[in-house]
Amino acid sequence: MMARAGEEIGVNLAVSLHAVTKDVRDEIVPINRKYGIDALLAACAAYPGANNARRITFEYVMLKDKNDSDADARELVRLLRHYRIPAKVNLIPFNPWPGAPYECSDWSRIERFSDIVFQAGISAPIRTPRGRDIMAACGQLKSASKKVSRADLDRLHAEKEAAYS
C-alpha cells in the first residue's frame, strides 16, 4: 500500500525502522513478523518519487545496548546502500517511563551512531528530547494512564460502598 499512497497522494514517506536485525525489530516493532526488514526496504526502494530531493525518512529510536552499537550503525548504512534508498535517519533518544523495559542510549553513544551514518553520506540528525521532565515526551503520555476494565471499576465501586457501610 506504500506504493499506492505514493502514487495517489504523493506524500513524503516516514518509516518506523528502529532496528536493523530481524530479532530486535521483531521485539520492538511486532509488525516486522509480517513485513520483514527486506520487504519493507524493498517497498521503500520502489516508492514513487523518492529521490535525493525527496528522501525517505527513517525513524530510529535509540535503545541502550539493544540497537545502538557501531555494528548496528554500519548495518543501517549497508541496508540503505544495498536498496539504494535516498534516506534521512532521525535518531530519537528513547523517552523512558516508570517500568519501561528499555533505557535510552547514552548521549555519546547516540552521537557516535550519528557520526557513522553521517560519514557514510546519510543525514542522521539527533532529535532534541522535550517534555521528559514532566512525562510529556513522545511515548510517555500513554504510559501515564492505565486502562481499567468495567469489572475492575465495578469491584472498586463495591469496595468503596462496603467501606462506607
N, C-alpha and C positions, 0 to 999 in steps of 0.2 A: 504493500500500500504506500510505501515511501515514494516510489516512482510515480504513482498516480497523483499523490499530493504535489509532487514537484511539477508535474505536467499541468495539472488543473488549476493550482493556486500559486505555484511558483514561489513558495516560501523558502527562506533560508532555513537550513536544517541544523538542529542541535540534537546531539545523540548522547544519552547517558551511557558512557562506556565503563568507567570506574575500575576496570581491571583488564589485564592482557592475557590471563590464563583461564582456561575453562573452569577449573576447580574454584578459584577465587571469585570469578564472575558468577558462577552458579550460586555461590553463597550470598553474595551481596546484590545481585540482580537476577532474581529467580527466573525471569523470562528467558534467560540465557539457555536454560534447559530445552526450550522450544526453538529459539532462534539463536544459535551459537555465534561466537565471535566471527567466524569465517563468513557465515550467511549475512550477518549484519554489515560487515565491512564490504562484502561484495555488493550489497544493496546501496551502500554509501558511494562506492566507486561508480555505480551506474546512475546515481542521482542526476536528474536532468538539470542542466545549467550550472552544475558545480564546476568552478574553475578558480584560478588564483585570486580573482577579484571577488568571488562569491564562494568563500571556503565553507566547508562543513565544520561546525563547532562540536568538539567532543568535550563533554563534562567529565571530570575525573576527580572524585573526592579522595583526599589523601588520608589513608588509614595506616597508623603506625604498625610497622612490621607485617603488614598484610599485602599492600600493593605499591609500596613506596621505595623499593630498592633501586639501585643503579641498573640492575638487570631488567627490572620492570620498565624503567625509562627507555632503555635500549630496545627492548621488545616492542614497546609502543612505537618508537621510530621505525623499526623494521616493518611492523604491520602496515603503518601508514604509507611507507615507501613501496612495499610489496603490492598493495592495492592501488597505488598511485592516486591517493586521495588528497586533494588540496585541503589542508586542515589547519585549524587552530585548536589548541587544547587548553581549556580553562581548568587550572588546578585549584581545587576548592578545599581549603582546610576544613576537616571534619568538625562539626559543632556537637560536642558531647552533651548528653543529658544524664541524669542520675540513672544508673543501671545499664547504660549503653554498653553493648558488647565490644565496642571498638574505642580506640583513642586516636586523637589527632596526631599526625606525624609531627616531629619536631620541626621548627621553622627552618633550621639549617638543612634538614633532610628535604623539605619541600623546595627550598632554593636550589639544592643540588639536582633534584629531579628536573626542575625547570631548566637549569643550565644545560643538562644533557640533551633535552628535547630541543631547546633553542639553538644550541650549537649545531644541530642537525638541520637547521633551517626551517624549523616549525615553531610558530609563535606559541608560547606557553606561559601566559600571564598567570600570576597568583592572585586570586580574589582576596580582597581585604575582608576579614570577618567583621561583621557588625551585629550587635544585639546579643552577643553571647552572655554578657554580664547580667542581662535581665531575662535570660532563657527565651529570647525572641528571635534568635537566628534561624536560618533555614534548617528544618528538621527538628527544631526544639519545640515549636508551638504545639504540634500534635502530641508530643510526648508529655506535655504538661497536663493534658486532660486524660481522664480514664473513662472508658466505656463501661457503663453499669447496666446489667441486664434488668428486664422487667421483674424477674423473680427476685433478684437482689434488692431492688427498690422496694418491693412488697415486703420482703423479710425485714429490711431496715425500718420500714414504717411500722410493722407489727412490733418490733423490738422497742421502738420509741413509745408506742401506745402502752405496752406492757410496763415500761419503766414509770409511766405517769399514773398507772392504776394502783 
